[in-house]
C-alpha cells in the first residue's frame, strides 16, 4: 500500500482539456480526492481522439484517480450544487475563459463567502488581465508568444515539436501553487485565489536562458543550451543516435578524448577550456561525429562509460519504456487487467506514487458525490429529471 | 506586500546545479525560508558561467530568495551542524549521487531519528535503484534515455534543443512533492523520504504521447503533437514566423479557411474533419504556407483574430519580454536597482509571486544561520577557525 500523502484534501476540478486536469491528476496521484465537474457533454478532451471512445488513452492519462459528475451550470440548480461542492472542498480548480465563472455567479468572490478557507486556482491562457487576455489560447499560442518555442525550433523554418509543453507546464505549476495555497489556508484559516497562466509558465520555464537575456541582453536560440551545457547528439556507424553531456568538469572532457582515441585533443587550444568548447562547438561536433561513424552505438556507450563520460542512447518512446533502467524504476504501472499507465515521477519507499484507478466514465460517480454533500435520493432523482445532473 | 503562502516552512537545500536548486527556488518564491548549504567552494553552478562571477545570472535565477552557508561536510563538526539544521527544518532537499549522504552519516535514516517529521526530498538522475542508477547523469542523458528527446528532435539527425528540460522538470516535480510531503507530515506527524528522478520526470511528462503508446503501441515522434493538436508554424511574406493552433472545434477550422480567403476548403474532403486534417497534415501545411507568403505577419494575425482563430507570432526571448501582453502580466520584476528578474508563474491578487532578494553570495548568511540554531559567537568563531564554516 503506497502512502496517500494528500489524503483528506478534497478538490473540485471544473476544468477542461489539459492544464486544469493535469493539476488535478498530479493531486490525485498523490492521494487527494478529486471530483471532476464536467459539462453535460463531458470534458471536451473525452472526444479529442478521433476514435471517440468515452475514455481515450489521452483522456485517461490526465484524469486518473478522479471521480466524475456531469453538471449543467447553466441551470440554477446546477449552480447550487456547484456551490455546495465548493463549500465541501479545500480547492476549486477552474480553467474557463476569464470572467466566465463570474458571469455564472460562481466566481471567487461568491465562493469565498461560502467557504472562507477555499483555495481557488484559476488557470488561464494569457492571463486574466492585459490587452490580449481574451484571445483564444491553446498550447502553441502560449509557446509562441512566450519565446519558449524559439528555444526548440529554427525561427527561419519553424516547426511545432514535443509534447504539449505549455499545457503541461501550466498544470504542473498549478499543482504546486494549489498545495502552497492549501498550506497557507491551513495556517491562516483564510483561502486564496491563485492564478497560473500558460504564458507566464512558458516564460518562467526559460530559466537561465531568460535570465541571461535579462542580465546581458544575449538572445538564446535552440542551440544555446547545447553549447552552454556541452551536450552533443551523434549518430553511430549503425545509424543509431546517442548523446553525450560533458557539462563543466574537465574530467569528462578528458574522458571523451580518451574514448575516441584522440588524447591529443585534451590540450588542443581550440577545446582546452569549457569556454573554448562553447566557442568552437561546431568544430568539435564535426570531430565527434566523424569519430562516431567508426563504431556502433553499443560500443561507443561502453567506451564512454569506461571513461565515466555522461552518455546515453537517444531512444524513442517504445525503446525507452523497455529500457532496463526504466523497467527497474517502475514508473509505469502494469495492472493485471487493463492497459499500462504512467505514475507520478515521485517515489516513496522504493515505489512510484500513482492513482491505480483509471479515469472515470462521464458522470460515473454522480450519485455518490451528491449523497456525500447531503442530498437525498429524492433530491438526486429530481436533479436527474431536470437534466441538471446528467 | 505580496502574500507569503509558505511562510514558516523551513527548507535546508543541500543541492547543486539545477534540479534541487530549482525546487528550492520555487519554494522561496512562494515565501518559504530556504537555507542553501553549499560545499566550501560553493554550488558548482556558481562558476558554470565562464565569466566566473560569484553570482551569475544563471545562478541567480535558480537561487533567488535563499540564504547561504558554506559548510564542510567532510569534517565531523560540519556534519554536526548539518544535523542541527535538519533538526530545525521541515524539509531537506538533497541531490548528490545515491549513497553519498549515507556515507557521510547524513542519510534519511539518521535524520529522521533527529527530526521525525522531516520531509527528505532526494533528487536523482536515473533513480536510486536499477542497473544504471550510478551512471553520471546530466540533463541530456535523462532526456535521451526517457524518450522525451525523441519528441523534440529528428532521430536521424538529432540535435540538443530547448532549455534544460530534464533538470527543470525534475525541480518542479520535486517542489510539488515536497509540499505534498509537508502536508502529510503536518497531518500525521510523521515525515517521509520522497525521491524524484530526472529519468522518471522526463517519462511522466510525455503525457498523452506516452499513454497512446502504452495503449495502442503508436510511437510518437517530434511531429505527433503538431498533427494531433493541429498546430501549424508558418512564415509570412515579411519572413516573420507565426503559429496557428486549430485544436478540435470546427469553428476554428472554418475561421481559418475564411481568413485565407479559401472558404471552399471548409468542406474539402481532404480536410473536412479533424481526423482528415491530421491525416493530410503535410498537404494542408503546404496550402497554408503558400497563403502565408502573400501577406505580412501583422496582417495575418489581424485577419486570423477577426475570425477568432487561435494564433500568435513566434517570438524570440527579447521580443517576448517586450510584448504588450507579457509586459502587462508583470511576470518579470523590474527593480529600481539591479537587473530584471523572473517571478514564479503564479499570481495572487493581480501580482505574480516571487522572491525579490537576489541569490546570496557564497556563505553570506552563515553567522545568522548558525545563531538561529543556537550557536554562540564563540562556537561560530571556532567553526570558522577550523574551516568547518567558510
Interface residues (C-beta under 8 A of the other chain):
Chain A: X3 X5 X6 X7 X8 X9 X18 X22 X26 X30 X44 X47 X48 X50 X57 X58 X60 X61 X62 X126 X127 X129 X130 X131 X132 X133 X135 X136 X137 X138 X139 X140 X141 X142 X143 X144 X145 X146 X147 X148 X149 X150 X151 X152 X153 X155 X156 X157 X158 X159 X160 X161 X162 X163 X164 X168 X169 X170 X172 X173 X174 X175 X176 X177 X179 X180 X181 X182 X183 X184 X186 X187 X192 X193 X194 X195 X196 X197 X199 X200 X201 X203 X204 X205 X206 X207 X208 X209 X210 X211 X212 X213 X214 X215 X216 X217 X219 X220 X221 X222 X223 X225 X226 X228 X229 X231 X232 X233 X234 X235 X239 X241 X242 X243 X244 X245 X247 X248 X252 X273 X274 X275 X278 X305 X308 X309 X310 X311 X312 X313 X314 X315 X316 X317 X318 X319 X320 X321 X323 X324 X325 X326 X327 X328 X329 X331 X332 X339 X340 X341 X342 X343 X344 X345 X346 X347 X348 X349 X350 X352
Chain B: X3 X5 X6 X7 X8 X9 X18 X22 X26 X30 X44 X47 X48 X50 X57 X58 X60 X61 X62 X126 X127 X129 X130 X131 X132 X133 X135 X136 X137 X138 X139 X140 X141 X142 X143 X144 X145 X146 X147 X148 X149 X150 X151 X152 X153 X155 X156 X157 X158 X159 X160 X161 X162 X163 X164 X168 X169 X170 X172 X173 X174 X175 X176 X177 X179 X180 X181 X182 X183 X184 X186 X187 X192 X193 X194 X195 X196 X197 X199 X200 X201 X203 X204 X205 X206 X207 X208 X209 X210 X211 X212 X213 X214 X215 X216 X217 X219 X220 X221 X222 X223 X225 X226 X229 X231 X232 X233 X234 X235 X239 X241 X242 X243 X244 X245 X247 X248 X252 X273 X274 X275 X278 X305 X308 X309 X310 X311 X312 X313 X314 X315 X316 X317 X318 X319 X320 X321 X323 X324 X325 X326 X327 X328 X329 X331 X332 X339 X340 X341 X342 X343 X344 X345 X346 X347 X348 X349 X350 X352
